[in-house]
């Protein structure tokens, strides 16, 4: 749940990069953007990793590999 909440937070940050009525975009900051350029993919991948570890099925690891790739 924590990784999905962080994923949602990154979507809110990305949504608010452009001020209404302008074409200028800001650089995203916080919530993982200091580590990677697409933090929403980082949090989504980590959420699926936790799911795969908890489920312990080959299908969950396969989905993790395909979704992360």
C-alpha positions as CSV (number, residue, x, y, z in Angstrom):
1,X,0.0,0.0,0.0
2,X,2.9,2.4,0.7
3,X,4.3,2.0,-2.8
4,X,0.9,2.5,-4.4
5,X,0.4,5.6,-2.3
6,X,3.8,6.9,-3.4
7,X,2.8,6.1,-7.0
8,X,-0.3,8.1,-6.6
9,X,1.7,11.0,-5.2
10,X,4.0,11.0,-8.2
11,X,1.0,11.2,-10.5
12,X,-0.3,14.2,-8.6
13,X,3.1,15.8,-8.9
14,X,3.2,15.2,-12.7
15,X,-0.3,16.5,-13.1
16,X,0.6,19.8,-11.5
17,X,3.8,20.5,-13.4
18,X,2.0,22.9,-15.8
19,X,0.3,26.0,-14.5
20,X,-3.1,26.6,-15.9
21,X,-3.0,28.8,-19.0
22,X,0.7,28.4,-19.7
23,X,2.8,26.0,-21.8
24,X,5.7,26.1,-19.4
25,X,6.5,22.9,-17.4
26,X,8.5,22.6,-14.2
27,X,11.0,19.9,-13.3
28,X,9.4,17.4,-10.9
29,X,10.8,17.2,-7.4
30,X,10.4,15.0,-4.4
31,X,8.7,11.6,-4.0
32,X,11.5,9.6,-5.7
33,X,12.2,12.1,-8.6
34,X,15.7,12.7,-7.0
35,X,16.5,9.0,-7.6
36,X,15.0,8.4,-11.0
37,X,13.4,10.4,-13.8
38,X,10.1,8.4,-13.9
39,X,9.4,7.8,-10.2
40,X,5.9,6.4,-10.9
41,X,7.5,3.4,-12.6
42,X,9.8,2.9,-9.7
43,X,7.0,2.7,-7.2
44,X,4.8,0.6,-9.4
45,X,7.7,-1.9,-9.9
46,X,8.4,-2.1,-6.2
47,X,4.7,-2.7,-5.5
48,X,4.7,-5.6,-7.9
49,X,8.0,-6.9,-6.4
50,X,6.3,-7.0,-3.0
51,X,3.3,-8.8,-4.5
52,X,5.6,-11.4,-6.2
53,X,7.5,-12.0,-3.0
54,X,4.2,-12.5,-1.1
55,X,2.5,-14.6,-3.7
56,X,5.6,-16.8,-4.5
57,X,4.3,-17.9,-7.9
58,X,6.1,-18.1,-11.2
59,X,3.4,-16.0,-12.8
60,X,3.8,-13.1,-10.4
61,X,7.6,-13.1,-11.1
62,X,7.0,-13.3,-14.8
63,X,4.5,-10.4,-14.6
64,X,7.0,-8.4,-12.6
65,X,9.7,-9.0,-15.2
66,X,7.5,-8.1,-18.2
67,X,5.9,-5.0,-16.5
68,X,9.3,-3.7,-15.3
69,X,10.9,-4.3,-18.7
